[in-house]
Amino acid sequence: MELKKNLDLTEPLCISVPIAARMLGVSRNTAYEMARLGQLPTIKCGQRRLVVPKAALMKMLQEGNEQHEKWKE
């Protein structure tokens, strides 16, 4: 697997669910519920820990924005 040249390896590739919640402007509980329903992309690390891949979150937001733009037309 080849890494992208513009990938900043000094920044974490994943964030916690509470941080994703803050970025989305929703509560921590809502973010965990979104993860449970499959509405928030997550990776399970170990038995309990969930993390949100930054790239998947940004892709999800971009796709949501594109859908919103289609509805506006």
N, CA, C, O and CB atoms as a CASP TS submission, in Angstrom:
PFRMAT TS
TARGET T0000
AUTHOR 0000-0000-0000
METHOD Language model
MODEL 1
PARENT N/A
ATOM      1  N   MET     1       0.848  -1.181   0.000  1.00  0.00           N
ATOM      2  CA  MET     1       0.000   0.000   0.000  1.00  0.00           C
ATOM      3  C   MET     1       0.890   1.239   0.000  1.00  0.00           C
ATOM      4  O   MET     1       1.792   1.367   0.828  1.00  0.00           O
ATOM      5  CB  MET     1      -0.962   0.001   1.224  1.00  0.00           C
ATOM      6  N   GLU     2       0.633   2.125  -0.912  1.00  0.00           N
ATOM      7  CA  GLU     2       1.446   3.322  -1.047  1.00  0.00           C
ATOM      8  C   GLU     2       0.795   4.489  -0.302  1.00  0.00           C
ATOM      9  O   GLU     2      -0.403   4.733  -0.445  1.00  0.00           O
ATOM     10  CB  GLU     2       1.649   3.672  -2.533  1.00  0.00           C
ATOM     11  N   LEU     3       1.584   5.200   0.487  1.00  0.00           N
ATOM     12  CA  LEU     3       1.068   6.363   1.210  1.00  0.00           C
ATOM     13  C   LEU     3       1.028   7.565   0.293  1.00  0.00           C
ATOM     14  O   LEU     3       1.905   7.738  -0.554  1.00  0.00           O
ATOM     15  CB  LEU     3       1.924   6.667   2.452  1.00  0.00           C
ATOM     16  N   LYS     4       0.018   8.391   0.457  1.00  0.00           N
ATOM     17  CA  LYS     4      -0.059   9.625  -0.319  1.00  0.00           C
ATOM     18  C   LYS     4       1.088  10.533   0.078  1.00  0.00           C
ATOM     19  O   LYS     4       1.502  10.563   1.237  1.00  0.00           O
ATOM     20  CB  LYS     4      -1.420  10.336  -0.107  1.00  0.00           C
ATOM     21  N   LYS     5       1.593  11.265  -0.888  1.00  0.00           N
ATOM     22  CA  LYS     5       2.735  12.143  -0.622  1.00  0.00           C
ATOM     23  C   LYS     5       2.375  13.311   0.281  1.00  0.00           C
ATOM     24  O   LYS     5       3.237  13.829   0.990  1.00  0.00           O
ATOM     25  CB  LYS     5       3.298  12.667  -1.921  1.00  0.00           C
ATOM     26  N   ASN     6       1.104  13.740   0.268  1.00  0.00           N
ATOM     27  CA  ASN     6       0.714  14.890   1.091  1.00  0.00           C
ATOM     28  C   ASN     6       0.186  14.473   2.464  1.00  0.00           C
ATOM     29  O   ASN     6      -0.362  15.303   3.190  1.00  0.00           O
ATOM     30  CB  ASN     6      -0.340  15.710   0.368  1.00  0.00           C
ATOM     31  N   LEU     7       0.340  13.218   2.822  1.00  0.00           N
ATOM     32  CA  LEU     7      -0.120  12.723   4.116  1.00  0.00           C
ATOM     33  C   LEU     7       0.790  13.242   5.222  1.00  0.00           C
ATOM     34  O   LEU     7       2.003  13.035   5.182  1.00  0.00           O
ATOM     35  CB  LEU     7      -0.164  11.178   4.129  1.00  0.00           C
ATOM     36  N   ASP     8       0.209  13.913   6.204  1.00  0.00           N
ATOM     37  CA  ASP     8       0.962  14.463   7.323  1.00  0.00           C
ATOM     38  C   ASP     8       0.985  13.422   8.442  1.00  0.00           C
ATOM     39  O   ASP     8      -0.004  13.251   9.153  1.00  0.00           O
ATOM     40  CB  ASP     8       0.339  15.812   7.818  1.00  0.00           C
ATOM     41  N   LEU     9       2.093  12.738   8.594  1.00  0.00           N
ATOM     42  CA  LEU     9       2.193  11.676   9.585  1.00  0.00           C
ATOM     43  C   LEU     9       2.376  12.202  11.000  1.00  0.00           C
ATOM     44  O   LEU     9       2.423  11.413  11.944  1.00  0.00           O
ATOM     45  CB  LEU     9       3.331  10.765   9.238  1.00  0.00           C
ATOM     46  N   THR    10       2.480  13.518  11.170  1.00  0.00           N
ATOM     47  CA  THR    10       2.573  14.084  12.514  1.00  0.00           C
ATOM     48  C   THR    10       1.188  14.248  13.141  1.00  0.00           C
ATOM     49  O   THR    10       1.077  14.406  14.357  1.00  0.00           O
ATOM     50  CB  THR    10       3.295  15.435  12.472  1.00  0.00           C
ATOM     51  N   GLU    11       0.135  14.211  12.325  1.00  0.00           N
ATOM     52  CA  GLU    11      -1.239  14.333  12.807  1.00  0.00           C
ATOM     53  C   GLU    11      -1.853  12.945  12.926  1.00  0.00           C
ATOM     54  O   GLU    11      -1.582  12.083  12.089  1.00  0.00           O
ATOM     55  CB  GLU    11      -2.085  15.230  11.861  1.00  0.00           C
ATOM     56  N   PRO    12      -2.669  12.710  13.940  1.00  0.00           N
ATOM     57  CA  PRO    12      -3.331  11.411  14.053  1.00  0.00           C
ATOM     58  C   PRO    12      -4.304  11.191  12.886  1.00  0.00           C
ATOM     59  O   PRO    12      -4.931  12.137  12.410  1.00  0.00           O
ATOM     60  CB  PRO    12      -4.078  11.307  15.399  1.00  0.00           C
ATOM     61  N   LEU    13      -4.422   9.959  12.438  1.00  0.00           N
ATOM     62  CA  LEU    13      -5.322   9.632  11.336  1.00  0.00           C
ATOM     63  C   LEU    13      -6.752   9.428  11.811  1.00  0.00           C
ATOM     64  O   LEU    13      -7.688   9.485  11.015  1.00  0.00           O
ATOM     65  CB  LEU    13      -4.839   8.389  10.619  1.00  0.00           C
ATOM     66  N   CYS    14      -6.923   9.190  13.114  1.00  0.00           N
ATOM     67  CA  CYS    14      -8.248   8.971  13.687  1.00  0.00           C
ATOM     68  C   CYS    14      -8.444   9.898  14.882  1.00  0.00           C
ATOM     69  O   CYS    14      -7.487  10.354  15.507  1.00  0.00           O
ATOM     70  CB  CYS    14      -8.433   7.489  14.107  1.00  0.00           C
ATOM     71  N   ILE    15      -9.717  10.159  15.178  1.00  0.00           N
ATOM     72  CA  ILE    15     -10.071  10.991  16.324  1.00  0.00           C
ATOM     73  C   ILE    15     -11.074  10.227  17.178  1.00  0.00           C
ATOM     74  O   ILE    15     -11.676   9.256  16.720  1.00  0.00           O
ATOM     75  CB  ILE    15     -10.654  12.368  15.870  1.00  0.00           C
ATOM     76  N   SER    16     -11.246  10.657  18.389  1.00  0.00           N
ATOM     77  CA  SER    16     -12.209  10.010  19.282  1.00  0.00           C
ATOM     78  C   SER    16     -13.634  10.414  18.890  1.00  0.00           C
ATOM     79  O   SER    16     -13.840  11.414  18.202  1.00  0.00           O
ATOM     80  CB  SER    16     -11.923  10.385  20.764  1.00  0.00           C
ATOM     81  N   VAL    17     -14.594   9.637  19.331  1.00  0.00           N
ATOM     82  CA  VAL    17     -15.993   9.946  19.057  1.00  0.00           C
ATOM     83  C   VAL    17     -16.386  11.295  19.679  1.00  0.00           C
ATOM     84  O   VAL    17     -17.070  12.078  19.019  1.00  0.00           O
ATOM     85  CB  VAL    17     -16.903   8.823  19.593  1.00  0.00           C
ATOM     86  N   PRO    18     -15.980  11.597  20.925  1.00  0.00           N
ATOM     87  CA  PRO    18     -16.331  12.920  21.468  1.00  0.00           C
ATOM     88  C   PRO    18     -15.758  14.092  20.659  1.00  0.00           C
ATOM     89  O   PRO    18     -16.414  15.126  20.526  1.00  0.00           O
ATOM     90  CB  PRO    18     -15.846  13.021  22.896  1.00  0.00           C
ATOM     91  N   ILE    19     -14.557  13.942  20.125  1.00  0.00           N
ATOM     92  CA  ILE    19     -13.995  15.017  19.292  1.00  0.00           C
ATOM     93  C   ILE    19     -14.781  15.134  17.989  1.00  0.00           C
ATOM     94  O   ILE    19     -15.054  16.240  17.524  1.00  0.00           O
ATOM     95  CB  ILE    19     -12.492  14.756  18.994  1.00  0.00           C
ATOM     96  N   ALA    20     -15.142  14.001  17.402  1.00  0.00           N
ATOM     97  CA  ALA    20     -15.970  14.028  16.187  1.00  0.00           C
ATOM     98  C   ALA    20     -17.310  14.702  16.481  1.00  0.00           C
ATOM     99  O   ALA    20     -17.831  15.448  15.652  1.00  0.00           O
ATOM    100  CB  ALA    20     -16.198  12.588  15.642  1.00  0.00           C
ATOM    101  N   ALA    21     -17.859  14.436  17.658  1.00  0.00           N
ATOM    102  CA  ALA    21     -19.122  15.069  18.052  1.00  0.00           C
ATOM    103  C   ALA    21     -18.979  16.582  18.084  1.00  0.00           C
ATOM    104  O   ALA    21     -19.838  17.304  17.579  1.00  0.00           O
ATOM    105  CB  ALA    21     -19.582  14.553  19.425  1.00  0.00           C
ATOM    106  N   ARG    22     -17.891  17.059  18.681  1.00  0.00           N
ATOM    107  CA  ARG    22     -17.660  18.511  18.724  1.00  0.00           C
ATOM    108  C   ARG    22     -17.535  19.087  17.321  1.00  0.00           C
ATOM    109  O   ARG    22     -18.068  20.160  17.037  1.00  0.00           O
ATOM    110  CB  ARG    22     -16.393  18.833  19.535  1.00  0.00           C
ATOM    111  N   MET    23     -16.828  18.373  16.438  1.00  0.00           N
ATOM    112  CA  MET    23     -16.662  18.837  15.053  1.00  0.00           C
ATOM    113  C   MET    23     -18.008  18.902  14.319  1.00  0.00           C
ATOM    114  O   MET    23     -18.231  19.784  13.490  1.00  0.00           O
ATOM    115  CB  MET    23     -15.695  17.910  14.294  1.00  0.00           C
ATOM    116  N   LEU    24     -18.898  17.957  14.636  1.00  0.00           N
ATOM    117  CA  LEU    24     -20.210  17.904  13.985  1.00  0.00           C
ATOM    118  C   LEU    24     -21.243  18.807  14.650  1.00  0.00           C
ATOM    119  O   LEU    24     -22.305  19.074  14.087  1.00  0.00           O
ATOM    120  CB  LEU    24     -20.719  16.485  13.979  1.00  0.00           C
ATOM    121  N   GLY    25     -20.919  19.273  15.851  1.00  0.00           N
ATOM    122  CA  GLY    25     -21.865  20.126  16.571  1.00  0.00           C
ATOM    123  C   GLY    25     -23.010  19.351  17.192  1.00  0.00           C
ATOM    124  O   GLY    25     -24.119  19.865  17.333  1.00  0.00           O
ATOM    125  N   VAL    26     -22.729  18.094  17.565  1.00  0.00           N
ATOM    126  CA  VAL    26     -23.743  17.274  18.230  1.00  0.00           C
ATOM    127  C   VAL    26     -23.197  16.833  19.580  1.00  0.00           C
ATOM    128  O   VAL    26     -22.007  16.976  19.861  1.00  0.00           O
ATOM    129  CB  VAL    26     -24.139  16.036  17.356  1.00  0.00           C
ATOM    130  N   SER    27     -24.076  16.300  20.406  1.00  0.00           N
ATOM    131  CA  SER    27     -23.634  15.843  21.720  1.00  0.00           C
ATOM    132  C   SER    27     -22.833  14.544  21.593  1.00  0.00           C
ATOM    133  O   SER    27     -22.883  13.850  20.578  1.00  0.00           O
ATOM    134  CB  SER    27     -24.846  15.639  22.656  1.00  0.00           C
ATOM    135  N   ARG    28     -22.106  14.250  22.648  1.00  0.00           N
ATOM    136  CA  ARG    28     -21.323  13.014  22.711  1.00  0.00           C
ATOM    137  C   ARG    28     -22.238  11.809  22.570  1.00  0.00           C
ATOM    138  O   ARG    28     -21.933  10.873  21.830  1.00  0.00           O
ATOM    139  CB  ARG    28     -20.529  12.932  24.032  1.00  0.00           C
ATOM    140  N   ASN    29     -23.366  11.832  23.283  1.00  0.00           N
ATOM    141  CA  ASN    29     -24.318  10.719  23.216  1.00  0.00           C
ATOM    142  C   ASN    29     -24.887  10.549  21.809  1.00  0.00           C
ATOM    143  O   ASN    29     -25.050   9.425  21.336  1.00  0.00           O
ATOM    144  CB  ASN    29     -25.457  10.936  24.214  1.00  0.00           C
ATOM    145  N   THR    30     -25.186  11.653  21.147  1.00  0.00           N
ATOM    146  CA  THR    30     -25.702  11.582  19.776  1.00  0.00           C
ATOM    147  C   THR    30     -24.667  10.977  18.846  1.00  0.00           C
ATOM    148  O   THR    30     -25.009  10.183  17.970  1.00  0.00           O
ATOM    149  CB  THR    30     -26.111  12.976  19.275  1.00  0.00           C
ATOM    150  N   ALA    31     -23.403  11.344  19.025  1.00  0.00           N
ATOM    151  CA  ALA    31     -22.343  10.793  18.178  1.00  0.00           C
ATOM    152  C   ALA    31     -22.204   9.286  18.390  1.00  0.00           C
ATOM    153  O   ALA    31     -22.033   8.543  17.423  1.00  0.00           O
ATOM    154  CB  ALA    31     -21.004  11.495  18.469  1.00  0.00           C
ATOM    155  N   TYR    32     -22.274   8.826  19.634  1.00  0.00           N
ATOM    156  CA  TYR    32     -22.214   7.386  19.882  1.00  0.00           C
ATOM    157  C   TYR    32     -23.432   6.680  19.291  1.00  0.00           C
ATOM    158  O   TYR    32     -23.314   5.561  18.792  1.00  0.00           O
ATOM    159  CB  TYR    32     -22.120   7.105  21.390  1.00  0.00           C
ATOM    160  N   GLU    33     -24.587   7.312  19.341  1.00  0.00           N
ATOM    161  CA  GLU    33     -25.786   6.732  18.733  1.00  0.00           C
ATOM    162  C   GLU    33     -25.633   6.679  17.209  1.00  0.00           C
ATOM    163  O   GLU    33     -26.017   5.693  16.580  1.00  0.00           O
ATOM    164  CB  GLU    33     -27.047   7.550  19.123  1.00  0.00           C
ATOM    165  N   MET    34     -25.074   7.736  16.621  1.00  0.00           N
ATOM    166  CA  MET    34     -24.814   7.739  15.175  1.00  0.00           C
ATOM    167  C   MET    34     -23.856   6.607  14.800  1.00  0.00           C
ATOM    168  O   MET    34     -24.037   5.949  13.776  1.00  0.00           O
ATOM    169  CB  MET    34     -24.231   9.103  14.731  1.00  0.00           C
ATOM    170  N   ALA    35     -22.842   6.386  15.628  1.00  0.00           N
ATOM    171  CA  ALA    35     -21.894   5.297  15.378  1.00  0.00           C
ATOM    172  C   ALA    35     -22.609   3.952  15.461  1.00  0.00           C
ATOM    173  O   ALA    35     -22.382   3.074  14.628  1.00  0.00           O
ATOM    174  CB  ALA    35     -20.721   5.348  16.388  1.00  0.00           C
ATOM    175  N   ARG    36     -23.463   3.791  16.455  1.00  0.00           N
ATOM    176  CA  ARG    36     -24.198   2.533  16.621  1.00  0.00           C
ATOM    177  C   ARG    36     -25.101   2.252  15.424  1.00  0.00           C
ATOM    178  O   ARG    36     -25.264   1.101  15.021  1.00  0.00           O
ATOM    179  CB  ARG    36     -25.031   2.569  17.905  1.00  0.00           C
ATOM    180  N   LEU    37     -25.688   3.304  14.860  1.00  0.00           N
ATOM    181  CA  LEU    37     -26.595   3.166  13.719  1.00  0.00           C
ATOM    182  C   LEU    37     -25.869   3.111  12.375  1.00  0.00           C
ATOM    183  O   LEU    37     -26.496   2.936  11.331  1.00  0.00           O
ATOM    184  CB  LEU    37     -27.574   4.311  13.710  1.00  0.00           C
ATOM    185  N   GLY    38     -24.542   3.261  12.409  1.00  0.00           N
ATOM    186  CA  GLY    38     -23.775   3.233  11.169  1.00  0.00           C
ATOM    187  C   GLY    38     -23.770   4.551  10.427  1.00  0.00           C
ATOM    188  O   GLY    38     -23.384   4.599   9.259  1.00  0.00           O
ATOM    189  N   GLN    39     -24.195   5.629  11.084  1.00  0.00           N
ATOM    190  CA  GLN    39     -24.233   6.946  10.467  1.00  0.00           C
ATOM    191  C   GLN    39     -22.929   7.713  10.636  1.00  0.00           C
ATOM    192  O   GLN    39     -22.724   8.747  10.000  1.00  0.00           O
ATOM    193  CB  GLN    39     -25.366   7.743  11.044  1.00  0.00           C
ATOM    194  N   LEU    40     -22.062   7.213  11.481  1.00  0.00           N
ATOM    195  CA  LEU    40     -20.752   7.815  11.721  1.00  0.00           C
ATOM    196  C   LEU    40     -19.717   6.718  11.506  1.00  0.00           C
ATOM    197  O   LEU    40     -19.779   5.677  12.160  1.00  0.00           O
ATOM    198  CB  LEU    40     -20.645   8.441  13.175  1.00  0.00           C
ATOM    199  N   PRO    41     -18.766   6.936  10.596  1.00  0.00           N
ATOM    200  CA  PRO    41     -17.775   5.880  10.331  1.00  0.00           C
ATOM    201  C   PRO    41     -16.847   5.687  11.528  1.00  0.00           C
ATOM    202  O   PRO    41     -16.256   6.645  12.027  1.00  0.00           O
ATOM    203  CB  PRO    41     -16.948   6.219   9.074  1.00  0.00           C
ATOM    204  N   THR    42     -16.726   4.450  11.980  1.00  0.00           N
ATOM    205  CA  THR    42     -15.870   4.167  13.132  1.00  0.00           C
ATOM    206  C   THR    42     -15.071   2.894  12.899  1.00  0.00           C
ATOM    207  O   THR    42     -15.413   2.058  12.063  1.00  0.00           O
ATOM    208  CB  THR    42     -16.709   4.043  14.415  1.00  0.00           C
ATOM    209  N   ILE    43     -13.998   2.778  13.667  1.00  0.00           N
ATOM    210  CA  ILE    43     -13.185   1.574  13.721  1.00  0.00           C
ATOM    211  C   ILE    43     -13.123   1.168  15.185  1.00  0.00           C
ATOM    212  O   ILE    43     -12.867   2.000  16.057  1.00  0.00           O
ATOM    213  CB  ILE    43     -11.742   1.801  13.108  1.00  0.00           C
ATOM    214  N   LYS    44     -13.355  -0.106  15.451  1.00  0.00           N
ATOM    215  CA  LYS    44     -13.286  -0.593  16.825  1.00  0.00           C
ATOM    216  C   LYS    44     -11.852  -1.021  17.128  1.00  0.00           C
ATOM    217  O   LYS    44     -11.276  -1.852  16.426  1.00  0.00           O
ATOM    218  CB  LYS    44     -14.277  -1.774  17.052  1.00  0.00           C
ATOM    219  N   CYS    45     -11.298  -0.448  18.165  1.00  0.00           N
ATOM    220  CA  CYS    45      -9.937  -0.778  18.610  1.00  0.00           C
ATOM    221  C   CYS    45     -10.053  -1.520  19.934  1.00  0.00           C
ATOM    222  O   CYS    45     -10.447  -0.937  20.945  1.00  0.00           O
ATOM    223  CB  CYS    45      -9.038   0.515  18.758  1.00  0.00           C
ATOM    224  N   GLY    46      -9.718  -2.778  19.929  1.00  0.00           N
ATOM    225  CA  GLY    46      -9.826  -3.569  21.153  1.00  0.00           C
ATOM    226  C   GLY    46     -11.267  -3.910  21.462  1.00  0.00           C
ATOM    227  O   GLY    46     -12.101  -4.016  20.563  1.00  0.00           O
ATOM    228  N   GLN    47     -11.550  -4.080  22.733  1.00  0.00           N
ATOM    229  CA  GLN    47     -12.885  -4.499  23.166  1.00  0.00           C
ATOM    230  C   GLN    47     -13.916  -3.373  23.134  1.00  0.00           C
ATOM    231  O   GLN    47     -15.079  -3.603  22.804  1.00  0.00           O
ATOM    232  CB  GLN    47     -12.808  -5.060  24.557  1.00  0.00           C
ATOM    233  N   ARG    48     -13.488  -2.153  23.478  1.00  0.00           N
ATOM    234  CA  ARG    48     -14.470  -1.086  23.687  1.00  0.00           C
ATOM    235  C   ARG    48     -14.212   0.199  22.911  1.00  0.00           C
ATOM    236  O   ARG    48     -15.161   0.907  22.574  1.00  0.00           O
ATOM    237  CB  ARG    48     -14.528  -0.763  25.119  1.00  0.00           C
ATOM    238  N   ARG    49     -12.983   0.511  22.627  1.00  0.00           N
ATOM    239  CA  ARG    49     -12.649   1.823  22.074  1.00  0.00           C
ATOM    240  C   ARG    49     -13.059   1.952  20.610  1.00  0.00           C
ATOM    241  O   ARG    49     -12.742   1.097  19.783  1.00  0.00           O
ATOM    242  CB  ARG    49     -11.161   2.081  22.212  1.00  0.00           C
ATOM    243  N   LEU    50     -13.770   3.037  20.305  1.00  0.00           N
ATOM    244  CA  LEU    50     -14.135   3.386  18.938  1.00  0.00           C
ATOM    245  C   LEU    50     -13.370   4.633  18.537  1.00  0.00           C
ATOM    246  O   LEU    50     -13.248   5.569  19.327  1.00  0.00           O
ATOM    247  CB  LEU    50     -15.669   3.604  18.799  1.00  0.00           C
ATOM    248  N   VAL    51     -12.859   4.654  17.329  1.00  0.00           N
ATOM    249  CA  VAL    51     -12.235   5.851  16.790  1.00  0.00           C
ATOM    250  C   VAL    51     -12.861   6.155  15.438  1.00  0.00           C
ATOM    251  O   VAL    51     -13.392   5.268  14.770  1.00  0.00           O
ATOM    252  CB  VAL    51     -10.695   5.677  16.667  1.00  0.00           C
ATOM    253  N   VAL    52     -12.793   7.410  15.048  1.00  0.00           N
ATOM    254  CA  VAL    52     -13.367   7.867  13.791  1.00  0.00           C
ATOM    255  C   VAL    52     -12.215   8.255  12.866  1.00  0.00           C
ATOM    256  O   VAL    52     -11.455   9.171  13.182  1.00  0.00           O
ATOM    257  CB  VAL    52     -14.353   9.069  14.014  1.00  0.00           C
ATOM    258  N   PRO    53     -12.074   7.573  11.730  1.00  0.00           N
ATOM    259  CA  PRO    53     -11.031   7.965  10.777  1.00  0.00           C
ATOM    260  C   PRO    53     -11.341   9.359  10.214  1.00  0.00           C
ATOM    261  O   PRO    53     -12.446   9.613   9.733  1.00  0.00           O
ATOM    262  CB  PRO    53     -10.917   6.918   9.622  1.00  0.00           C
ATOM    263  N   LYS    54     -10.363  10.246  10.281  1.00  0.00           N
ATOM    264  CA  LYS    54     -10.578  11.620   9.809  1.00  0.00           C
ATOM    265  C   LYS    54     -10.984  11.640   8.339  1.00  0.00           C
ATOM    266  O   LYS    54     -11.893  12.377   7.958  1.00  0.00           O
ATOM    267  CB  LYS    54      -9.310  12.461  10.013  1.00  0.00           C
ATOM    268  N   ALA    55     -10.318  10.839   7.515  1.00  0.00           N
ATOM    269  CA  ALA    55     -10.600  10.841   6.078  1.00  0.00           C
ATOM    270  C   ALA    55     -12.044  10.408   5.812  1.00  0.00           C
ATOM    271  O   ALA    55     -12.718  11.003   4.971  1.00  0.00           O
ATOM    272  CB  ALA    55      -9.617   9.912   5.332  1.00  0.00           C
ATOM    273  N   ALA    56     -12.523   9.386   6.513  1.00  0.00           N
ATOM    274  CA  ALA    56     -13.896   8.912   6.325  1.00  0.00           C
ATOM    275  C   ALA    56     -14.906   9.961   6.789  1.00  0.00           C
ATOM    276  O   ALA    56     -15.953  10.135   6.166  1.00  0.00           O
ATOM    277  CB  ALA    56     -14.116   7.594   7.084  1.00  0.00           C
ATOM    278  N   LEU    57     -14.594  10.655   7.878  1.00  0.00           N
ATOM    279  CA  LEU    57     -15.483  11.709   8.371  1.00  0.00           C
ATOM    280  C   LEU    57     -15.565  12.853   7.369  1.00  0.00           C
ATOM    281  O   LEU    57     -16.651  13.356   7.080  1.00  0.00           O
ATOM    282  CB  LEU    57     -15.001  12.232   9.736  1.00  0.00           C
ATOM    283  N   MET    58     -14.417  13.263   6.840  1.00  0.00           N
ATOM    284  CA  MET    58     -14.408  14.351   5.857  1.00  0.00           C
ATOM    285  C   MET    58     -15.138  13.942   4.578  1.00  0.00           C
ATOM    286  O   MET    58     -15.841  14.754   3.976  1.00  0.00           O
ATOM    287  CB  MET    58     -12.962  14.766   5.530  1.00  0.00           C
ATOM    288  N   LYS    59     -14.973  12.688   4.165  1.00  0.00           N
ATOM    289  CA  LYS    59     -15.680  12.190   2.974  1.00  0.00           C
ATOM    290  C   LYS    59     -17.188  12.201   3.221  1.00  0.00           C
ATOM    291  O   LYS    59     -17.959  12.615   2.355  1.00  0.00           O
ATOM    292  CB  LYS    59     -15.203  10.752   2.606  1.00  0.00           C
ATOM    293  N   MET    60     -17.607  11.746   4.406  1.00  0.00           N
ATOM    294  CA  MET    60     -19.019  11.729   4.756  1.00  0.00           C
ATOM    295  C   MET    60     -19.597  13.143   4.712  1.00  0.00           C
ATOM    296  O   MET    60     -20.691  13.355   4.188  1.00  0.00           O
ATOM    297  CB  MET    60     -19.222  11.108   6.147  1.00  0.00           C
ATOM    298  N   LEU    61     -18.866  14.102   5.258  1.00  0.00           N
ATOM    299  CA  LEU    61     -19.336  15.487   5.269  1.00  0.00           C
ATOM    300  C   LEU    61     -19.394  16.059   3.856  1.00  0.00           C
ATOM    301  O   LEU    61     -20.322  16.794   3.520  1.00  0.00           O
ATOM    302  CB  LEU    61     -18.428  16.351   6.148  1.00  0.00           C
ATOM    303  N   GLN    62     -18.402  15.723   3.026  1.00  0.00           N
ATOM    304  CA  GLN    62     -18.393  16.205   1.652  1.00  0.00           C
ATOM    305  C   GLN    62     -19.582  15.642   0.875  1.00  0.00           C
ATOM    306  O   GLN    62     -20.245  16.371   0.137  1.00  0.00           O
ATOM    307  CB  GLN    62     -17.075  15.826   0.960  1.00  0.00           C
ATOM    308  N   GLU    63     -19.852  14.348   1.041  1.00  0.00           N
ATOM    309  CA  GLU    63     -20.982  13.728   0.359  1.00  0.00           C
ATOM    310  C   GLU    63     -22.299  14.327   0.836  1.00  0.00           C
ATOM    311  O   GLU    63     -23.219  14.526   0.042  1.00  0.00           O
ATOM    312  CB  GLU    63     -20.978  12.214   0.584  1.00  0.00           C
ATOM    313  N   GLY    64     -22.389  14.612   2.122  1.00  0.00           N
ATOM    314  CA  GLY    64     -23.587  15.253   2.654  1.00  0.00           C
ATOM    315  C   GLY    64     -23.777  16.645   2.089  1.00  0.00           C
ATOM    316  O   GLY    64     -24.901  17.057   1.803  1.00  0.00           O
ATOM    317  N   ASN    65     -22.686  17.368   1.927  1.00  0.00           N
ATOM    318  CA  ASN    65     -22.742  18.710   1.352  1.00  0.00           C
ATOM    319  C   ASN    65     -23.178  18.646  -0.108  1.00  0.00           C
ATOM    320  O   ASN    65     -23.964  19.479  -0.559  1.00  0.00           O
ATOM    321  CB  ASN    65     -21.374  19.408   1.471  1.00  0.00           C
ATOM    322  N   GLU    66     -22.667  17.656  -0.851  1.00  0.00           N
ATOM    323  CA  GLU    66     -23.051  17.501  -2.256  1.00  0.00           C
ATOM    324  C   GLU    66     -24.533  17.179  -2.373  1.00  0.00           C
ATOM    325  O   GLU    66     -25.210  17.698  -3.260  1.00  0.00           O
ATOM    326  CB  GLU    66     -22.215  16.401  -2.928  1.00  0.00           C
ATOM    327  N   GLN    67     -25.051  16.321  -1.479  1.00  0.00           N
ATOM    328  CA  GLN    67     -26.475  15.998  -1.474  1.00  0.00           C
ATOM    329  C   GLN    67     -27.300  17.250  -1.188  1.00  0.00           C
ATOM    330  O   GLN    67     -28.334  17.479  -1.815  1.00  0.00           O
ATOM    331  CB  GLN    67     -26.781  14.903  -0.432  1.00  0.00           C
ATOM    332  N   HIS    68     -26.832  18.059  -0.236  1.00  0.00           N
ATOM    333  CA  HIS    68     -27.536  19.295   0.107  1.00  0.00           C
ATOM    334  C   HIS    68     -27.586  20.245  -1.093  1.00  0.00           C
ATOM    335  O   HIS    68     -28.615  20.867  -1.356  1.00  0.00           O
ATOM    336  CB  HIS    68     -26.855  19.987   1.304  1.00  0.00           C
ATOM    337  N   GLU    69     -26.477  20.351  -1.813  1.00  0.00           N
ATOM    338  CA  GLU    69     -26.422  21.231  -2.976  1.00  0.00           C
ATOM    339  C   GLU    69     -27.391  20.755  -4.058  1.00  0.00           C
ATOM    340  O   GLU    69     -28.006  21.585  -4.729  1.00  0.00           O
ATOM    341  CB  GLU    69     -24.990  21.296  -3.532  1.00  0.00           C
ATOM    342  N   LYS    70     -27.544  19.437  -4.246  1.00  0.00           N
ATOM    343  CA  LYS    70     -28.482  18.914  -5.231  1.00  0.00           C
ATOM    344  C   LYS    70     -29.914  19.282  -4.867  1.00  0.00           C
ATOM    345  O   LYS    70     -30.713  19.621  -5.740  1.00  0.00           O
ATOM    346  CB  LYS    70     -28.341  17.397  -5.350  1.00  0.00           C
ATOM    347  N   TRP    71     -30.238  19.215  -3.572  1.00  0.00           N
ATOM    348  CA  TRP    71     -31.591  19.533  -3.141  1.00  0.00           C
ATOM    349  C   TRP    71     -31.905  21.009  -3.305  1.00  0.00           C
ATOM    350  O   TRP    71     -33.063  21.373  -3.510  1.00  0.00           O
ATOM    351  CB  TRP    71     -31.788  19.123  -1.703  1.00  0.00           C
ATOM    352  N   LYS    72     -30.899  21.863  -3.217  1.00  0.00           N
ATOM    353  CA  LYS    72     -31.099  23.299  -3.356  1.00  0.00           C
ATOM    354  C   LYS    72     -31.447  23.686  -4.782  1.00  0.00           C
ATOM    355  O   LYS    72     -32.127  24.688  -5.006  1.00  0.00           O
ATOM    356  CB  LYS    72     -29.863  24.044  -2.911  1.00  0.00           C
ATOM    357  N   GLU    73     -30.982  22.894  -5.757  1.00  0.00           N
ATOM    358  CA  GLU    73     -31.197  23.254  -7.176  1.00  0.00           C
ATOM    359  C   GLU    73     -32.617  23.051  -7.613  1.00  0.00           C
ATOM    360  O   GLU    73     -32.949  23.309  -8.770  1.00  0.00           O
ATOM    361  CB  GLU    73     -30.293  22.450  -8.070  1.00  0.00           C
TER
END
